[in-house]
Amino acid sequence: MKKTYLLAIIMVIVATALVLTAGGEVAPYANFDKAAETGESVKLVGSLVKDKPMVFEPLKDPNKFSFFLEDQEGNEREVILLKGKPQDFEMSESIVLTGRMEGEKFIAKDIQLKCPSKYKDEESMIKGLVE
């Protein structure tokens, strides 16, 4: 058997293993109720409840940030993020969390923020000039 064939077979096996391994880490999207039912890790989309407290005490625990989130169904729950407070957190339009429900709180391991586009003002100005 030629070395190139052997190398190609090994590459296919490695690629298949990587795809199967990565596929197991994908969490389904849910709301707070569904997350409580499953008890497993899920992705949750919502928006920050700005009139409720946000607590981040970096001197006490730099890897704990708590805030309130409203999911897409309108349910509000406290979220404990096991990371520091993200930069420009208050400016986010929507928040995607990965984690699980523990009692009435959502414990998040990862966060992604969707912030307003810095081009939004320029876009509206250009539309105003065109019209």
N, C-alpha and C positions, 0 to 999 in steps of 0.2 A: 504494500500500500504506500502511495506517495505521501510525503510529508505534508504537502499542501492539503490533501484530503483529510488527513488526520487533524491538522490545525483547524480546518473548516468545521469539522465535527465537534471539536472542543469548543469553538466559538459559539456554535449553535446551542450547545448544552448550557454554557455559561449565560448566554442571552435569555434562554428559557427560564433558567433559575432566577435571574434578576427580575423578569417580568412577573413570575409567580410570587416572589417575595414582596415586591412593591404592591401588588394587587391586594394583599392581605392587610395593608396599612390604611386603606381608603375607608374613611368613615362616612356613613350616609348622612344626608341633611335631615334635620328634625326641628321641632319646636320644643318648648320646655315640657309639655305634657308627654310627647312621644319619647323624649329623653328619659323622663322619669319611669315610663313603662318598660323601656328596654334595659335600662341600667348599664348599658354599654357605652363606649365612646362614640360620640356623634359630632357632627358639625352643626352649628346653630347660627342663624343669621338674625340680626336684630339691630336696634338703634339704642344709643345711650339715653338714659332717663336723666336729663340734666338738672332736674329740681330735687334729686335725691343725692345723698352724700357719696363722695368718692374718698376712699381712705388709702393713702400710701405713706407709710412711715419707713423710709429707707434706713434710718439708724436702728430701728427695732427689727425689721425684717425686709431686706431689699428685694426679696423674691415673693412678695405678697402685695397684691393690689386688689381692692374690692370696689365694686360699683354696681349700679342697677342697670339692667338691660330689658328692653321690651322686644319680644320676639315678633315675628310677622303675623301672629294670631292676636296680638295685643296683650299677651300675658307678661307681667313684670316679675322678675326674680333677681335676687342678689347673685352676683358673679364674683368668684374668688379666682383671680388670675395668678398662677404660680410663676410669675415673672414680674419684673419691674414695670412701672407705668410707662407706656409707649409715648414717644414724643408726638405732640400735636393731637393727643387723644381726644380732647374736647371738640376738635374741628371735624371729626370723622362723620361722614354721612351714614355709613353702615359699618357694622362690625361682624366679622365671621370668627367664631370661637370653635375650638376643638376641645372636647372634654366630656364629662359625665355629670349627671345629677347625683348629689348626696344629700338626701333629705329634701329640704326646700331650697338648697343652694346649688348653683352650677359651678363645678370646679373645672377651670379651664387650664389646659397645658399649653395651648398655642393660640395666637390671635393674629388676625389680619384686618387692617383698617382700610376702608375705602374713603379717601379724603376728597373734598371738592376739587375739581380741576382748577389749576391755576390759570387755565386758558378760558374759563367760563366768561369772565368779564370782557376779555378781548373778543370772544365769539359774539356776544350780544352787541358789542359796539360795532363790529363789522356788519352784522345783520341790520342794525339801525342805519348804517351808511348806505347799504345796498337798497333798502326799501324806499 
